Amino acid sequence: MAVEKSYQEKQQMACERAAELKNKINDYREALNYMPYGFKNWPQIQENQKRIKDFFKATDDDWENWRWQLKNRISTPEILKEILPIDKQELEEIRETGSKYRWAISPYYLSLIDPDDPDDPVKRQSIPTINELLDQEGYDDPMGEEFTSPTAAITRRYPDRLIIKVTNQCAMYCRHCQRRRGIGEQDLATPREDLEEAIKYVRDNEEIRDVLLTGGDGLMLDNQTIKWLLEELDSIEHVEIKRFGSRTLVTMPQRIDDELCRIFSEHLPLYVITHYNHPLEITPRAEEACFKLGRSGVSMGNQAVLLKGVNNDPFVMRKLNQELLKIMVRPYLIFHAKAVKGTSHFRTKVEEGIEIMEKLRGYTSGLAIPHYVVNAPFGLGKTPMLPEYLISMGKDYLQIRTWENKVVKYENK
Ligand SMILES: *Cc1c(COP(=O)(O)O)cnc(C)c1O
């Protein structure tokens, strides 16, 4: 006969379990000592900013003005080498790659790069390398977007929601961009007629309840155009929510100005989906922009892309998603990097992504766990990739595997 355990015995067991759990986080805590992240690197980033401002002879007001940031994007090797130490060979490669694939970096985003770190994750995402030209594997349009555009500016892949591409412009051109084919040498806002046609399509199709405004970067539009678009969408009864896709929270947080926040606060419910890939991108300045949006009533989500050499590491992903929660951004997706021409050096195997998911679940807050998805070919949609936790199903029970890899029987009557 089982004897009821005493209070002391129960407490003893709880303490042993707590010690066991405490041991499961030591490796992560150790890794943080070597991992760069924005809040830790902030003093150095501020020094970089001072250097860049001196170079441009910019005032603090200039720096905080997003138009200034945009106008002074760095996009030639000549200017880059004045700000970052770069050797001759690398400069030549940047020049060569840059003649095929456009690049540009806002002064703010450039300031996040640690000049002494050859593996800097911000540099990998923003400065071209010769790998882009060496790529023999990728495709220009792996998602077949051209086949899912019922009007010029729309991509529709789902029953109840769609994307409107409002511009091809960005504050920084990601080296892993999935739409690089659309990033020409020219910044092009989508013509007003195309936007009007897209809105008409939404108006005429009553099942569309969720409209995503993206690009390029949805927040490269000026405030007046954003206001107009939101007013149009809010005048359509069946549109329930709007989302903006924008990386400005990462690359140019100055974009979140008072007027934009006022406009947003008048057009709730509104979601801004952004694209942080590494904890180094989460700085006090980025936090300020996110809090400002949050106070305006905007909800924020993050779509990361799994990138070799940037964030294909369970500890980096854990830190990234935890830092996101601290700045009010809910981790939403991790995209598997698709076979876009010029980006194959960033691709990982799907197994790596699944391993990362495995090392998130249980180890950190459920809120810090995004969905890992691959984009199916031919525009067939986002498809979740999951570690398997259901091992088998008996008649009245399941066999399940816990986050610690303990296999247990679970009653299911
Ligand atoms: C990603 C995407 C959406 C949004 O999908 P969610 O799963 O709702 O985030 C909508 N339309 C297109 C074309 C997309 O690629």
Ligand as a Chemical Component Dictionary entry (heavy atoms), coordinates in Angstrom:
data_LIG
# 
_chem_comp.id                   LIG 
_chem_comp.type                 NON-POLYMER 
_chem_comp.pdbx_formal_charge   0 
_chem_comp.three_letter_code    LIG 
# 
loop_
_chem_comp_atom.comp_id 
_chem_comp_atom.atom_id 
_chem_comp_atom.alt_atom_id 
_chem_comp_atom.type_symbol 
_chem_comp_atom.charge 
_chem_comp_atom.model_Cartn_x 
_chem_comp_atom.model_Cartn_y 
_chem_comp_atom.model_Cartn_z 
_chem_comp_atom.pdbx_ordinal 
LIG C1 C1 C 0 2.419  35.146 -45.398 1  
LIG C2 C2 C 0 1.298  35.565 -46.232 2  
LIG C3 C3 C 0 0.076  35.928 -45.666 3  
LIG C4 C4 C 0 -0.167 35.930 -44.181 4  
LIG O1 O1 O 0 -0.176 34.648 -43.667 5  
LIG P1 P1 P 0 -0.435 34.413 -42.110 6  
LIG O2 O2 O 0 -0.185 32.962 -41.898 7  
LIG O3 O3 O 0 -1.843 34.805 -41.842 8  
LIG O4 O4 O 0 0.529  35.304 -41.378 9  
LIG C5 C5 C 0 -0.936 36.295 -46.507 10 
LIG N1 N1 N 0 -0.771 36.314 -47.843 11 
LIG C6 C6 C 0 0.389  35.957 -48.410 12 
LIG C7 C7 C 0 0.507  36.003 -49.884 13 
LIG C8 C8 C 0 1.478  35.572 -47.628 14 
LIG O5 O5 O 0 2.633  35.230 -48.206 15 
# 
loop_
_chem_comp_bond.comp_id 
_chem_comp_bond.atom_id_1 
_chem_comp_bond.atom_id_2 
_chem_comp_bond.value_order 
_chem_comp_bond.pdbx_ordinal 
LIG C1 C2 SING 1  
LIG C2 C3 SING 2  
LIG C2 C8 DOUB 3  
LIG C3 C4 SING 4  
LIG C3 C5 DOUB 5  
LIG C4 O1 SING 6  
LIG O1 P1 SING 7  
LIG P1 O2 DOUB 8  
LIG P1 O3 SING 9  
LIG P1 O4 SING 10 
LIG C5 N1 SING 11 
LIG N1 C6 DOUB 12 
LIG C6 C7 SING 13 
LIG C6 C8 SING 14 
LIG C8 O5 SING 15 
# 
